[in-house]
Structure formats: structure tokens, C-alpha cells
Amino acid sequence: KAGVTQTPRYLIKTRGQQVTLSCSPISGHRSVSWYQQTPGQGLQFLFEYFSETQRNKGNFPGRFSGRQFSNSRSEMNVSTLELGDSALYLCASSFGPGGSEQYFGPGTRLTVT
Amino acid sequence: AQTVTQSQPEMSVQEAETVTLSCTYDTSESNYYLFWYKQPPSRQMILVIRQEAYKQQNATENRFSVNFQKAAKSFSLKISDSQLGDTAMYFCAFPAQTGANNLFFGTGTRLTVIP
């Protein structure tokens, strides 16, 4: 069974631009969660989607948004990029909500210049 | 408020030896899960082991086992017969809310296995 895939793997953007990251979960998984990993703040939860509905949202500004499609694929969007948005963005999928094992993708490394 | 504390930023162990990574946490939830994840230099986050808080029996997965002390809110990971491939960052985590997948992570312990 194929694992979680994330595209693109690497991205360089300029301040003020916007970016869209994509995540395809493991087949059959309906929950997708997004995390931001930085050296200073560590791993922080962004949001979780289950069956196309956002179930939880972390403490991030409204510039960070996401969505999930009927095939469970998810995208996250960051508008008006700031230097501090440079990070590794990890997507994780799980079969269901609440305590299921989450399986992570390889991440998208975003660099904002 | 939920907290996760990994008090050992870095550790090292000789190959084939045993090492224990510590994790303490605090949550107001009564029914929850706890996880250990490893992140090798490739940055791929890999699930190591899961513990259900309502189970008294400690979880084991091959060379990996946990010592779960619910009253003390302690969840340590023991790695037996350490291998070079165990070199990685190890994160302790749990869902911030019961019934959710919003994991709250500790700051991690960098483990180096020395040949």
C-alpha cells in the first residue's frame, strides 16, 4: 500500500506570495492533519480534516487555510508569505478520528526569501 | 493546558546496548493515547509505538517498549539492542483532545547510536 505523498517536496517563494501544498493520504484513510516543523517552535499542529470537514485548527493566523476533497486528498494554502513561514510542512493521514495511528508523509520544505 | 516534556535533548548509546528516553506529560483528558515517533535524518516521521491510556499493560513493538506510569504521567521509551538505524530524533506526542488527531509534540530527544 502506498504511503502518504506530499507535493512538491521543496519550494522557494518570495515574501508576499502565496503557496499551495498538496497531500495524498494512504488509500482508505479519511483523516488528514497538517503540521509545521521549525527549529524554533518545533512541531505544531495546523489543522485536521475528516470527510471534507475541518475538525480542529491550531493556533495559526488566518493566512493558513486548508481543504479536503472527496477523495480525501488535502491541500493547505498560505497567503501573504512571511519569512517566518519557512518550515517543513508535514501531512499525516489516519483511518479515522481520535487516537488512530497517524502516518506521515515526507514533508514539503518551504523556504521564503 | 497540555504539556509534554522531554528532558533529554541529546543522548547517545553504544550499538547493541539499551537506552531509555523519558517523557512526562500533562493533560486534563481522561481517555487518551500516547505515541512515540522517530524522525531520522531523512526527516520522514515514523510511528514507533502507541499506548492506550486505559490499558495498564505496557505496549511493545519488537525492540521498542514503553514504561507507562499513568498516575505519574510518565511515558518513557526503551530501545533494546540499539542499532545504527535507530539514530534519529524521537518525539513523544498525544492528541490535544480526546477523539481528535491534533497531536501535541514534545521538543524531542536526539539519539545517536555509536558503532
Interface residues (C-beta under 8 A of the other chain):
Chain A: S31 S33 Y35 G42 L43 Q44 F45 E48 F50 R55 N56 G58 L88 L90 A92 S94 P97 G98 G99 S100 E101 Q102 Y103 F104 P106 G107
Chain B: Y32 Y33 F35 Y37 S42 R43 Q44 M45 I46 L47 R50 E52 F91 A93 P95 A96 Q97 T98 G99 A100 N101 N102 L103 F104 F105 G106 T107 G108
